[in-house]
């Protein structure tokens, strides 16, 4: 089975700030609770092929993002 859905997506759970933040031109920034770290093409595939659920793993090991 090689349809692009063999591996789970990797998701980052963000800490949402209590203080409102502003983006470009002073527009209030809408913070995300979750974002995709790896596997966004799997989300697009699932939507296009009628999936109602896909497997994901929440990763919050920030050492993954640090460069040595």
SULDA-V287671 format. One record per residue. N is the residue number from 0. RES is the residue in one small letter. BURIAL is 1 if it has 24 or more other C-alpha atoms within 12 Angstrom, else 0. Layout:
N:RES:BURIAL
N:RES:BURIAL
//
This chain:
0:x:0
1:x:0
2:x:0
3:x:0
4:x:0
5:x:0
6:x:0
7:x:0
8:x:1
9:x:1
10:x:0
11:x:0
12:x:0
13:x:0
14:x:0
15:x:0
16:x:0
17:x:0
18:x:0
19:x:0
20:x:0
21:x:0
22:x:0
23:x:0
24:x:0
25:x:0
26:x:0
27:x:0
28:x:0
29:x:0
30:x:0
31:x:0
32:x:0
33:x:0
34:x:0
35:x:1
36:x:1
37:x:0
38:x:1
39:x:0
40:x:0
41:x:1
42:x:1
43:x:0
44:x:0
45:x:0
46:x:0
47:x:0
48:x:0
49:x:0
50:x:0
51:x:0
52:x:0
53:x:0
54:x:0
55:x:1
56:x:0
57:x:0
58:x:0
59:x:0
60:x:0
61:x:0
62:x:0
63:x:0
64:x:0
65:x:0
66:x:0
67:x:0
//
